[in-house]
Amino acid sequence: MRQWVSDEQIESAIASLFATEARWADGIPGVRDVAKALRARVGHAGTNERIRAALNRVRARPGAAPGPAQADIVWAERARELQAVVERKDQKIGELERELVAMRERAELAEHRELAHQDMYLGQIYDLRQELKAREALRPRGVHPDVYLAAKRELHAAQCENAELRARLSETEPRPNVEEGS
């Protein structure tokens, strides 16, 4: 179903273009510009013929479109606005450049600190390794396996001899008689 756009809606869109767009200060917007504004406002634009007719009606009204004298005033105001925008942008650029310099300085300082910490920890690790080597040199080394086995055999033989002597000793000692005491 086709939707209709009223003449009032078209003329309202033209008026809003004059109010919001500084580029129309010295002339009247084209059909495409009005159609785009209508699509944004209403969702559809209507026909080009109706938009062109509305533009012709606005042009025919006295004072509807700015004249050359008004255009000079509007352009001068626009130039002042643009100059103010440029100055604000220049200030912002200066601020951003100062922030960038400060960020670089902070990054360089952080890098310097990081390298200093790495050097410090590298020295500490080296010192600890040297201390460990010194301690290992003082630590007694293990026993040769042959020496260990010989000592184990001697211990076992001594334990067997001890057990044998205890057995003999227990045989030679008199036993208390359990029956005599009752």
C-alpha positions as CSV (number, residue, x, y, z in Angstrom):
1,M,0.0,0.0,0.0
2,R,1.4,3.4,-1.0
3,Q,1.8,6.0,1.7
4,W,1.2,9.6,1.0
5,V,3.2,12.5,2.2
6,S,1.3,15.8,2.7
7,D,2.5,19.1,1.3
8,E,2.9,20.4,4.9
9,Q,5.3,17.6,5.7
10,I,7.3,18.3,2.6
11,E,7.5,22.1,3.3
12,S,8.3,21.3,7.0
13,A,11.2,19.2,5.8
14,I,12.4,22.0,3.6
15,A,12.1,24.5,6.5
16,S,14.0,22.1,8.8
17,L,16.8,21.8,6.2
18,F,17.1,25.7,6.3
19,A,17.2,25.7,10.1
20,T,19.7,22.9,10.6
21,E,21.9,22.9,7.5
22,A,24.2,25.9,7.1
23,R,25.1,24.9,3.6
24,W,21.6,26.0,2.5
25,A,22.1,29.6,3.7
26,D,22.6,30.9,0.2
27,G,20.2,28.7,-1.7
28,I,17.5,26.1,-1.6
29,P,18.1,22.4,-1.1
30,G,17.6,20.0,-4.0
31,V,15.0,17.3,-4.4
32,R,17.3,14.5,-3.2
33,D,18.1,16.4,0.0
34,V,14.4,17.0,0.8
35,A,13.6,13.3,0.0
36,K,16.4,12.2,2.3
37,A,15.1,14.4,5.1
38,L,11.5,13.1,4.5
39,R,12.7,9.4,4.7
40,A,14.5,10.2,8.0
41,R,11.4,11.9,9.4
42,V,8.4,10.0,8.0
43,G,9.9,6.8,6.6
44,H,9.0,7.6,3.0
45,A,9.6,10.6,0.7
46,G,6.8,10.9,-1.8
47,T,7.3,11.6,-5.5
48,N,10.0,13.8,-6.9
49,E,7.3,15.9,-8.7
50,R,5.6,16.8,-5.4
51,I,8.9,17.7,-3.8
52,R,9.9,19.8,-6.8
53,A,6.5,21.6,-6.7
54,A,6.9,22.3,-3.0
55,L,10.4,23.7,-3.6
56,N,9.0,26.0,-6.3
57,R,6.4,27.3,-3.9
58,V,9.1,28.0,-1.3
59,R,11.2,29.8,-3.9
60,A,8.2,31.9,-5.0
61,R,7.6,33.2,-1.5
62,P,9.2,36.5,-0.7
63,G,12.0,36.0,1.9
64,A,11.7,32.2,1.9
65,A,15.1,31.8,0.3
66,P,17.9,34.0,1.6
67,G,19.1,36.7,-0.8
68,P,22.7,37.6,-1.6
69,A,23.0,40.1,1.3
70,Q,21.7,37.6,3.8
71,A,24.0,34.9,2.3
72,D,27.0,37.1,3.1
73,I,25.9,37.5,6.7
74,V,25.2,33.8,7.0
75,W,28.6,32.9,5.5
76,A,30.4,35.3,7.7
77,E,28.7,33.7,10.8
78,R,29.5,30.3,9.5
79,A,33.2,31.4,8.9
80,R,33.4,32.6,12.6
81,E,31.9,29.3,13.7
82,L,34.3,27.3,11.7
83,Q,37.2,29.4,13.0
84,A,36.1,28.7,16.5
85,V,35.9,25.0,15.7
86,V,39.4,25.1,14.2
87,E,40.8,26.8,17.3
88,R,39.1,24.2,19.6
89,K,40.6,21.4,17.4
90,D,44.0,23.0,17.6
91,Q,43.8,23.2,21.4
92,K,42.7,19.6,21.5
93,I,45.6,18.6,19.2
94,G,48.0,20.4,21.5
95,E,46.5,18.7,24.6
96,L,46.8,15.3,22.8
97,E,50.4,16.0,21.8
98,R,51.3,16.9,25.4
99,E,49.5,13.7,26.6
100,L,51.4,11.7,24.1
101,V,54.7,13.1,25.2
102,A,53.8,12.4,28.8
103,M,52.8,8.8,27.9
104,R,56.1,8.2,26.1
105,E,58.1,9.5,29.1
106,R,56.1,7.2,31.4
107,A,56.7,4.3,29.1
108,E,60.5,5.1,28.9
109,L,60.7,5.3,32.7
110,A,58.8,2.0,33.1
111,E,61.2,0.4,30.6
112,H,64.2,1.8,32.5
113,R,62.8,0.5,35.8
114,E,62.0,-2.9,34.3
115,L,65.6,-3.2,33.0
116,A,66.9,-2.2,36.5
117,H,64.8,-4.8,38.2
118,Q,65.9,-7.5,35.7
119,D,69.6,-6.6,36.3
120,M,69.0,-6.7,40.1
121,Y,67.3,-10.0,40.0
122,L,69.9,-11.4,37.6
123,G,72.6,-10.4,40.1
124,Q,70.7,-12.0,43.0
125,I,70.2,-15.3,41.0
126,Y,73.9,-15.4,40.1
127,D,74.9,-14.8,43.8
128,L,72.5,-17.6,44.9
129,R,73.9,-20.0,42.3
130,Q,77.4,-19.3,43.5
131,E,76.4,-19.8,47.1
132,L,74.7,-23.1,46.2
133,K,77.9,-24.3,44.4
134,A,80.0,-23.4,47.5
135,R,77.6,-25.4,49.7
136,E,77.7,-28.3,47.4
137,A,81.5,-28.3,47.5
138,L,81.3,-28.5,51.4
139,R,78.7,-31.2,51.5
140,P,80.0,-34.7,52.0
141,R,79.7,-36.9,49.0
142,G,78.0,-40.3,48.9
143,V,79.8,-43.6,49.7
144,H,81.1,-45.8,46.9
145,P,78.7,-48.8,46.4
146,D,81.5,-51.4,47.1
147,V,82.3,-49.8,50.4
148,Y,78.6,-49.6,51.3
149,L,78.1,-53.3,50.5
150,A,81.1,-54.4,52.5
151,A,79.9,-52.4,55.5
152,K,76.4,-53.9,55.2
153,R,77.9,-57.4,55.1
154,E,79.9,-56.7,58.2
155,L,76.9,-55.3,60.0
156,H,74.8,-58.3,59.0
157,A,77.5,-60.7,60.2
158,A,77.8,-58.8,63.5
159,Q,74.0,-58.9,64.0
160,C,74.0,-62.7,63.3
161,E,76.9,-63.2,65.8
162,N,75.1,-61.1,68.4
163,A,71.9,-63.3,67.9
164,E,74.0,-66.5,68.2
165,L,75.7,-65.3,71.4
166,R,72.4,-64.3,73.0
167,A,71.0,-67.7,72.1
168,R,73.9,-69.5,73.8
169,L,73.7,-67.2,76.8
170,S,70.0,-68.0,77.2
171,E,70.8,-71.7,77.1
172,T,73.4,-71.6,79.9
173,E,71.4,-69.5,82.3
174,P,69.2,-71.4,84.8
175,R,65.6,-71.0,84.3
176,P,63.4,-70.2,87.2
177,N,61.1,-73.1,88.0
178,V,57.5,-72.1,87.7
179,E,56.3,-75.2,89.6
180,E,58.5,-74.6,92.6
181,G,57.0,-71.3,93.5
182,S,53.4,-72.6,93.8
